[in-house]
Amino acid sequence: MDPLPSWNDGAAKSGILDFVARACAQGGPDFVAQDERIAVFDNDGTLWCEYPLQVQVFFALAEVKRLTQQDPSLLDKPAFKAMIDGDVKTLMSLPKKDVFEPAFATHAGMTVEEFHANAWRWLRQAEHPKLRRPFLHNTYAPQRELLDHLRANGFKTYIVTGGGIEFVRVVAQQLYGIPPEQVVGSSTKMKLEDGPGGMVLRKLPELGSFDDRDEKVVNIALHIGRRPVFAFGNSDGDLAMIRYTLGGTGPRMAWLLHHDDATREFAYDRDFRLSALRDGLDRAAELGIGVVSMQRDWDRVFADGDETPNGGNA
């Protein structure tokens, strides 16, 4: 039975299947002990749709009005003002860290449990404005199959994302079969409080770690404690994680997903400020990184429901 039915036959699919088989062939030259079979995946743009804005940014758009009413000085910050104005063009032009600041600020003051409930309430009903599909239906079928195939062969799968760690933990188990303790992401600082109902963690309006670029590697070391042998990303923000993966000894594999399918999803790479893919495309062959073409290598894109062509370029 084909473990990757949503992947078209080709170099990417055969390469992945061959790598997994070799890593699991006990006694073979490329055998990887099960404890070392660590696979890391970016989330936005790698496991689900991130265009024209990441899902958590859309969530922040729905929440930020409340924040600016409480503290009008926030409107002095370009990302907050652009969100209030619905100015997607400005948001796309800002540095990724600046755009995510309002996303992290929207849950300041909440307990972790309150934030999870708030995020889940929004995710259950929110719809992608261009694809006209619920955000929860915008995960990629080929990637979910790949996660299942890796786990079936003794790999432990992690999400390492620039998105908020608590936001992704709300959906990681349901969407990807990845438990919350195997999600690594950006975080705000928190404080422990002793309230009437017992001890709670309350989120603060202060960034703890922005899990992008080099910080992904730092957080892999802090949260996972092993160098991955398999990595999958889609932007230059994932290059450090990918190069760290490939830099170890023994068999290694890493991929970048190229969004080049304007019919079934979106076509974008170098000019997408929030998640650009420039260096990765230019240096993939030099660095030993495989490039997966969404258009060429995937037979289908979305895991839930029929494909919904958007009929236009990014």
Disulfide bonds with the S-S distance in Angstrom:
none
